Each structure stands twice: as C-alpha cells, then as structure tokens.
Amino acid sequence: MMNNLRQRRLPARGGRVAGAVASIVAIVAVLGLAGCATAPADVAETRLGFPSPDSGPGRPVLEKAAQRHIDDGWQALRRSDPTAARTSAAQAGANAASQLLDLQASIVGGKQPLDHLEALTQTAPEYAAAWLTLSVAAEGADDEALALRAAERGAALWPEKRWLERAQSLRRRWVDERIEAATTLLAEDDPQASLTTLKPVLALDPDNREAVLLQARSLIAIDSLDTAEAVLAGLPRDRDVVLLSGSIAESRGDAGAAIRIYSSLPNDPEATLLAIALAEEEEDWQTAMELFSSLPDDHPEKASGLRTAKLRWRVSVMPDYVREALSTSDMNRSDLAVVIVSFAPVVETLPSKQVPLLSDIVDMPSQREIITAARLGLIDIDRLEHRFQPLRQVTVGEVRSAITVLGHLLEIPAPLWCDESTNEPCVSITPPIAGDQVADVVIGMVSEEVR
C-alpha cells in the first residue's frame, strides 16, 4: 500500500515541468490547510470566527519548528481540541503567535480571556489576528464596545472582505439598527423609549453625531432642556445644532432668544420660517416683515407672508377705528374709505378736487379718510345732498371701482377681477365683504408700487 502511495506522489514521466507544478500545488494545499503564512482555510476561519495565529498582517516571524507547532495547534482548534492546541502552543516557544494560540484555545474551551488578549494587542499593536480574536472573545463576553473597537481595528489592519464585513455587521447591528429603532420610537411619541434604545449606542460610540442629535431631540421632548443643551455642547455648532438650540429656547418660552438663534442661519429658509412663526405668535410684525424680506424671491411663502406681515404691522400701530374696519366681516362705506387710505397713505399727498362739506360724517373718527376717498374719486358721494352714507354696506361694484381708481392714481395695474369667463389668475370679491380681504388687495398693490 505504501508503494502505491509513493507512486501517486511521483510526477508523470511526461516531463519535469509537470512534476514541478504538481509539487507546488501540493505545497500550497498543505499551507492552506495549516493556516500558515498566507491565509487560513475558509472552513476553519468561518467556523472559528478568528484567523490562525500564523496569518495576516503583523504576525510574528517564526522559525520552521515553531511554525509547525503553531500549524498543528491550529488544526487541533479546527477539530475542537483545545488541549492539544495548548500543547502545541507550549512547544512553539515564547512568542506572540504561541501566546495567541493558547488564548484561542481558551476561547474554544469556553472562556473569554479578554485581559490577556488586550495585553497582547498592546504589546503587538499591528498584529491583526490578535485584534480579530479579541473581538470574538469580547462579543462572547457581551462587551459590545470592545468587540466593535477590536473588529474595526483588525479590519483596518487586515482589510480582507471577511473581516471588513464582520466589522460592518457589528456596527450595523449595535449602532445603525438601534439608531433607526430610536428614531422610530421618537416619531411615535415615545422619547423615553428612544433614550433607552440610544444608551448602548452612545456607550459604544459616544461621538456618533446622529445618535447625539437624536438624544438631544428626545431630551427636548421630555422637557429635559438643560441636559439636552449639555449634550449639544459637545458637537460643532452646525445647522442641526443651531436648530435644536432654537427648539430648546422655544421650549423654555424664550421666543426672543429662539428668533435670534434661528435668524443666525440667514440663508436657511426653514430656519427663517421657524423664526417668522415665533415672531407672528409674539405679534412682532416688524421682525416678521424683516424675516419675510430675507427669504429668496422665489420662495412660495414670501409674497403672501410679507403682505400679511405688513398688514398686521400697520394694524398694530393704527387707531382703534382702523382695526375695527379691518376686523369687520361686512364692510360699510366708511370701512372701505378707512382701509384704502390707511393702507395706501400716499394718496393723501395727491392733488385732487374740492368736496363739499359732508353732513353725515361730522364727528366720525374716520372723517379724514372719508374726505380723502371722496376728493380723489375713490368712492362716490351725493353732491346734491352733501352726504356720504358712511354706514351703508358697501357693494362689490363699489369695492372694485375704488380699487381700480386707486390703481390709476398709483399708476399701477389694477387687479384682474374674477368673473365666469376668467381663466387667468384673478381676484375675487364676494359679499359679505370682509375688511382684511380688501386690505390684502390694497397692500398687494402698494407693494407692487414700491417694487
């Protein structure tokens, strides 16, 4: 039988080249099974989860005898025989590979020698196999932080697919998936559960920006504002941090501080709109106007928002009778005069014809606006009886006429009024006619004049 074996190992008589190739193939096969200086066998590595001590970057240079003992010990580990592996490690002499083999035998035997493995990575910091073995042991001991750190260090030293994928898998499982779960919990209005889910993530990766921001949002949601502020203090003051700082100020009821914080992002429409919303709540229309003006011209909320802010600002500084005219849901002729003149005050400086003394507006607070509207022909009067009829409900025709005349006076186009045949964008005035509806049209026209 031995003769038969010897005959199988002999090269074919066809030539020396074929014999040399056969010899090289046999050597590579032996080295692969032994997990020697090139790379350990796929089956062994997959089953054990860590590489052979005599493989990968940073492995120690061994004499042939020591290398043979390490290879024997590795094969013993593949057979789940830690006792034989320890014997081989002892026979290999004192070196980093024999030390690692002995520690790997402990892992296969059910122990997790973290302290000794960490010490080995300190004395041999470039030894990739030691780091990768430490990661496996730490995972077995439920030390996620050490397992992840060691896996990522090992993969950095030995960027082979299997080790890169292991490090990525641990990070995905222990960091990314937990952040996703915490995000969902916060969206479901359970910030306390979100914080609980984030706790191991921050223990693993305390500088993880996404996790820290999510932690701050969750703390704000449970009104733990000082803690949220302290958490954010460790991050660069970028856009996300500024927005959360503004949210903290809002939660404290300090609208002024929140507006200043949001406004510190001048080229950020979202932040500007947050500041505008607060300014409107505080009825700070001057600030609201300035903020609306800072929005890009093509922003969909700029034009209408700025008109509204201007309306509210003018209302805030106007007499009571003007505010009453604006708030009415069914305008009379006096209200119409007040709204047009109040929101297009330039008309008071325009030349006009004289009007007779109107007997029915004497002592009315709106007398000045009525006279201005009458002398400019914005609203018709009864010249025979010298009456204005200030308390009569205004008609749609009177409103349209007054606004059209205003356009001629200001030398700007009047609005296109809606009717059944109009297909273009138009302005609709229907009874009952509200004061703020007319004011909005007037403010829009005056804005066009200024532009």
MOZIFEN-V822783 format. One line per field, one symbol per residue. phi: phi as a letter, one per 40 degrees, with the letter a starting at -180 (. if undefined). Layout:
phi->???
This chain:
phi->.ccccccccccccciccccccccccccdccccccgcccacccccccccgbcccbagcgcccbcdcccccccccccccccgbcccccccccccgcacccccdcccccccchbbccdccccccccbcccccccccdcccccccgcccccccccccccccbccdcccccccccccccbcccccccccccccgbccccccccdcccccbcccccccccccccccccgcccccccccccbcccdccccccccccdccgcccccccccccbcbbdcccccccdcccccfccccccccccccddcccccccccccccdcccccbccdcccccccccacbccdcccccccbbcccccccaccbcccccbcgcccdcccccccccgcbcbccccfbbfccccccccccccccccdccccfbccccccacccbcdabbbbccccccccccccccccccccc
